[in-house]
Amino acid sequence: MKDYAAQGRLRRLAIAVLGPLPMFLVPVLLVATMGDELPERVRVHGWSFATRVEFTWQAWSAQPVWGLLVWAEALSVLAFLSSWHVPWGQRVVAALGVVTGSVIPVAWGLWVLGLTATFGGAAAPGLPLVVKVAGYGAAFGLGWWLAGALPRHPEADGPVPPWVRVRPIGAAERVMFVTSLWSWRRVVVGGLMLAGVVWLGTRGLDWPSVGLLVLVGLGVFEASQAWCRLQVDAGGVSVALPWLRVRRSVPWGWIRYAEVGDRVPQGRYK
């Protein structure tokens, strides 16, 4: 069985991994080129890092921006693995990785434009907010474009594979398949988001902040999708998320493509 999602997957994975790197590389570049013009410590969205830093691995790995990069990389890779067979999800993860990497470059741009008193300082309402939104939007668009076009879904018009057992269904018969499924990746991704909130809080990030509250919500929402119930019957496919009290049914007429394998998938569901 051909894995149609493999087309362009490595490209999307590379963008997802490389996207957050400017978060760490830009501060190194700024300190190297204009460290004397910056204050001894600069703040970006509530957390700070030193600008009088020696160019050694020990010095830079002690900066909170390094820990934030490691956390962002782990989150990006796990989210990508959760969408291993979903090209659209991979493209979203790649674009969000570029957005993550743009946080410090956008803050530096605000300082260069004179919209903040110091690099990463608290922006006043008005134009700085517009610049931030425009910068993050441009970063998302760049990541979306770099990830490339998505492969087309194969159409479900081929014959039934020879290994599939086929049995005619009588007029008075009804067939139903019901199961419960777990996704450990959902739990890990949600836990990683919540762990990031705790870590950022211990590094002096202002609490409560909009960014942390959003991260808490996303972490709880992600972990809440770890358990689902699946039902396949004559009406179509139904998926329920009991912890969120959400149920979605898709009629057979809406389904364009389905895969049939000769063995049970190992540890994943979509």
SVG drawing of the C-alpha trace seen along z (x, -y; Angstrom):
<svg xmlns="http://www.w3.org/2000/svg" viewBox="-35 -55 69 68">
<polyline fill="none" stroke="black" stroke-width="0.4" points="0.0,0.0 1.5,-3.3 1.9,-6.0 0.7,-9.1 1.7,-11.4 5.4,-10.5 5.5,-13.0 7.2,-16.1 7.2,-14.8 11.0,-15.3 10.7,-18.8 7.9,-19.7 9.9,-18.0 13.0,-20.0 11.0,-23.3 9.4,-22.2 12.8,-21.5 14.7,-24.5 11.9,-27.0 12.4,-27.7 16.2,-28.0 16.2,-31.9 14.9,-32.1 18.4,-31.2 20.6,-32.2 19.3,-35.8 20.3,-36.7 23.7,-35.2 24.1,-37.3 22.8,-40.5 25.2,-40.1 28.1,-39.5 27.4,-42.5 25.8,-45.1 26.1,-43.9 27.5,-47.2 24.4,-49.1 22.0,-46.8 21.2,-47.0 22.8,-44.3 19.6,-42.3 16.8,-42.5 13.2,-41.3 11.1,-39.6 7.5,-38.9 8.2,-38.8 11.4,-36.7 15.0,-38.0 18.5,-37.1 21.9,-38.6 23.7,-40.5 27.2,-40.5 27.8,-36.8 31.0,-35.1 30.9,-33.1 31.2,-29.7 28.8,-26.8 28.6,-26.9 27.6,-30.5 24.9,-30.4 23.4,-27.0 22.7,-28.7 20.5,-31.3 16.7,-30.8 16.5,-31.3 18.4,-28.0 15.9,-26.1 13.0,-27.7 14.5,-26.5 14.9,-22.9 11.3,-22.9 10.0,-24.4 12.0,-21.8 10.6,-18.9 7.1,-20.2 7.4,-20.7 8.8,-17.2 6.2,-15.5 3.4,-17.5 4.8,-16.5 5.0,-12.8 1.3,-13.0 0.5,-14.1 2.9,-11.7 0.2,-10.5 -1.6,-13.9 0.2,-16.2 -2.1,-19.2 -1.2,-18.8 2.5,-18.6 2.2,-21.8 0.6,-23.6 3.3,-22.4 6.0,-23.6 4.4,-27.1 4.0,-27.3 7.7,-26.4 8.6,-29.4 6.3,-31.6 8.0,-30.4 11.4,-31.3 10.2,-34.8 9.4,-35.9 12.8,-37.5 13.4,-38.8 10.0,-40.6 10.9,-42.1 14.3,-43.2 12.5,-44.8 10.3,-46.8 13.4,-48.1 15.1,-49.0 11.9,-50.9 12.0,-52.9 8.6,-51.5 10.0,-50.3 12.4,-52.0 14.7,-49.0 15.0,-45.8 12.1,-43.6 10.6,-46.3 6.9,-46.5 5.2,-47.8 2.6,-50.5 -0.8,-49.9 -1.2,-50.8 1.4,-50.5 3.7,-48.0 0.8,-45.5 0.1,-45.9 3.7,-45.3 3.7,-42.1 0.6,-40.7 2.0,-41.5 5.3,-39.9 3.8,-36.7 1.4,-36.5 4.2,-36.9 6.2,-34.2 3.3,-31.8 2.8,-32.6 6.5,-32.0 6.5,-28.7 3.3,-27.6 5.0,-28.5 8.3,-26.8 6.5,-23.6 5.4,-23.3 2.2,-22.0 0.4,-19.1 0.0,-15.8 -3.4,-15.0 -5.5,-12.4 -5.7,-9.2 -9.3,-8.6 -11.1,-5.5 -12.0,-4.1 -9.8,-1.0 -10.8,2.6 -10.9,4.1 -7.5,5.5 -7.3,9.3 -6.5,9.8 -9.7,8.1 -12.5,10.4 -15.7,9.5 -19.2,10.8 -22.5,9.8 -24.8,8.1 -28.5,9.1 -31.3,6.6 -32.1,7.3 -28.5,7.3 -26.5,4.5 -22.8,4.3 -21.1,2.1 -17.5,1.7 -16.9,0.0 -13.6,-0.5 -11.8,-2.8 -8.4,-4.2 -5.5,-5.9 -2.9,-8.2 0.2,-8.6 1.5,-11.4 -1.5,-13.5 -0.6,-13.0 3.1,-13.8 2.4,-16.9 -0.1,-18.2 2.2,-17.5 5.1,-19.2 3.0,-22.3 2.1,-22.4 5.7,-21.6 6.7,-24.6 4.4,-26.8 5.8,-25.7 9.4,-26.1 8.7,-29.6 7.1,-30.6 10.2,-29.6 12.4,-31.7 10.6,-34.9 8.0,-35.2 5.2,-37.5 2.1,-35.6 -0.7,-35.6 0.2,-36.5 -1.9,-35.9 0.8,-33.7 0.9,-31.4 -2.9,-31.2 -3.1,-30.3 -0.4,-27.6 -2.3,-26.2 -5.5,-26.0 -3.8,-24.3 -2.0,-21.8 -5.3,-20.8 -7.1,-20.6 -4.4,-18.5 -4.3,-16.0 -8.1,-15.8 -7.9,-14.3 -5.8,-11.3 -8.9,-9.0 -11.5,-8.6 -14.3,-6.3 -14.7,-5.2 -17.8,-3.8 -18.2,-2.6 -21.7,-1.6 -24.0,-2.0 -24.3,-5.7 -20.6,-6.4 -17.8,-7.0 -18.3,-8.6 -15.6,-9.8 -16.3,-10.9 -13.9,-12.6 -15.5,-11.8 -13.3,-14.1 -14.3,-17.1 -17.9,-15.8 -17.5,-16.2 -18.9,-13.8 -18.5,-14.1 -20.1,-11.9 -19.0,-11.8 -21.4,-10.2 -20.0,-7.7 -20.8,-10.2 -18.3,-12.7 -15.4,-10.2 -13.2,-10.5 -10.5,-8.1 -9.8,-5.3 -6.9,-3.0 -7.1,0.8 -4.2,2.7 -3.4,6.3 -2.5,5.8 -3.7,3.6 -1.9,0.2 0.6,0.0 -0.2,-2.7 -1.8,-5.4 -5.2,-6.6 -6.5,-9.3"/>
</svg>
